[in-house]
C-alpha cells in the first residue's frame, strides 16, 4: 500500500477553509493543468491551461459541498462541473464534465502521482483518486495474471455490501450455472473475473462513471420465456433487484453525498451493470425474437389490439407471443385464440419447444400436441419436452408426451457432435443423458416406475459410461438408487 494520508473523502468534510489546488490531468485526452483558490465561503478563482500551449484561461465559480462549478469568460463559454475528492482540508483530485459551446468531454486533474506507477492499487487510492484509478481503461491483463495488483476486497466495492450479495450470487448463477472447464475458456476466465470485480469496485467508489453497456432487460425478458427454469430465475432476479434498489439508492445518497435523484440514477446504473453481467453471456439470437404487436398490452389486460394484430402477424411472431402467454398467462383465453390462427406449425430447428412451457398445465399441453407441436423437438443441446415434464415431476405430462410419440430413450446430443466449441457453450460433459437418468437425478420412484413401464432402458449409459443408477447415487437420491438397484429391465 502506498503511504497516503489518512483518507476522509471530501463528501464527508465540512466547508473547506481557504484552499489552494494545483493539479494536472486530461480533458478529452489532452494534457491540462489547473490552478484554483477556494475561499472559505465557497468562491473559486483560478485558471486552466493546455500543456501544449501554456496559455492560461481564467476560471471562476463556486463550491457547494463536494460539487464544483466553474466557467470561463463569455467569449469561450466553457463550463466545468466536477466532484472534489481528497483528505482532510486537502483536495487531491477533481473529476467531472467539461462543456463547450457544442460538445462535452470528461476531465480529471490531480495533484497526486499516477496511482498505477507501482502497479498496485489500494483501497485508499480508490477512494482518494477514483477518477485516476477508474477513469481510464486499467490494464488488468488478459490471462491468469495481471500487470497491476488490485485490492478487490475494498469495503466500498458493491461486492462487499451485504444487501447486494444475494443478487450478485444469483447474477453469477444466471451467467454461468455450470462454470466452464478451463479447456473451454483458457486462462481468459481469470481476466473476466478481474474485470467484473474491478467494475464492482468502480461502481462503489466512482459511481459518476456511467456504465457503457447496453440495457439488456428486453433481452432478459425474452430469455425468460424460453423455459420454466429460465422464468423462475428471471422472476427471482427481478424481485431481488427491486428489493435492492431503494437500499442501494440510500447507500449512494450517504456515501456519495448526493441528492435522492442522483443517488437513484447511480443505483439504476449499478443494477444495469450487474444485470448485464448476469445475462450478457447468453445467446444474442434471442434478441431478434419479436412477438405479435401489442402482446405486452394483452398481458396487462388490454387484449383487443393484440387480437386485431394476429391477422397480419407472421409465424415466428406468433410463436414468440405463444411463449410469452404460456409463461406469463397460462390460463388466458388468448392462447386458444392465438392457436386458432396458427395454420401450420413450424418450429425453428434446435429451439425450446412451447410444449416445455406447458408441462405443468395438462390442458394446455394437450391443446399444443393436438395442434401439431413436435414432442421430440430438441433445444440446442438436445433436451426435449419430456425432460422438462420429468424435471417438474409431472407424470400426466409424461404420459401425454409418450402417447404423442416422445422418444423415451432420447439422449442429449449436439447437431454436430464433433464441434468442441459448440460443446463449450453449454458445459455439458454427460452427453446421451436419457429421460430415465434425468428422473434418477431430479424426480422420484413413481416417475422411474412410469418410465420403465413405458420402455426406458435401465442400463443405458451416457457418454461417460454413467447409468441411471449412477445419477441417483451421484446426486444423493437414496430412494431412487435403492429402487434402481433392485429394478429389472
Secondary structure as GFF3:
##gff-version 3
##sequence-region A 1 489
A	DSSP	three_ten_helix	10	12	.	.	.	ID=ss1
A	DSSP	beta_strand	19	27	.	.	.	ID=ss2
A	DSSP	beta_strand	30	38	.	.	.	ID=ss3
A	DSSP	beta_strand	43	50	.	.	.	ID=ss4
A	DSSP	beta_strand	57	64	.	.	.	ID=ss5
A	DSSP	beta_strand	67	71	.	.	.	ID=ss6
A	DSSP	beta_strand	79	87	.	.	.	ID=ss7
A	DSSP	beta_strand	90	99	.	.	.	ID=ss8
A	DSSP	beta_strand	104	110	.	.	.	ID=ss9
A	DSSP	beta_strand	120	121	.	.	.	ID=ss10
A	DSSP	alpha_helix	123	128	.	.	.	ID=ss11
A	DSSP	alpha_helix	130	134	.	.	.	ID=ss12
A	DSSP	beta_strand	149	150	.	.	.	ID=ss13
A	DSSP	three_ten_helix	158	160	.	.	.	ID=ss14
A	DSSP	three_ten_helix	162	164	.	.	.	ID=ss15
A	DSSP	alpha_helix	165	175	.	.	.	ID=ss16
A	DSSP	alpha_helix	182	185	.	.	.	ID=ss17
A	DSSP	alpha_helix	188	205	.	.	.	ID=ss18
A	DSSP	alpha_helix	217	224	.	.	.	ID=ss19
A	DSSP	alpha_helix	228	255	.	.	.	ID=ss20
A	DSSP	alpha_helix	260	279	.	.	.	ID=ss21
A	DSSP	three_ten_helix	284	288	.	.	.	ID=ss22
A	DSSP	alpha_helix	295	299	.	.	.	ID=ss23
A	DSSP	alpha_helix	304	309	.	.	.	ID=ss24
A	DSSP	three_ten_helix	310	312	.	.	.	ID=ss25
A	DSSP	alpha_helix	315	328	.	.	.	ID=ss26
A	DSSP	alpha_helix	334	340	.	.	.	ID=ss27
A	DSSP	alpha_helix	354	357	.	.	.	ID=ss28
A	DSSP	alpha_helix	362	371	.	.	.	ID=ss29
A	DSSP	alpha_helix	385	391	.	.	.	ID=ss30
A	DSSP	alpha_helix	395	403	.	.	.	ID=ss31
A	DSSP	alpha_helix	420	424	.	.	.	ID=ss32
A	DSSP	alpha_helix	435	442	.	.	.	ID=ss33
A	DSSP	alpha_helix	445	453	.	.	.	ID=ss34
A	DSSP	alpha_helix	468	474	.	.	.	ID=ss35
A	DSSP	alpha_helix	478	486	.	.	.	ID=ss36
###
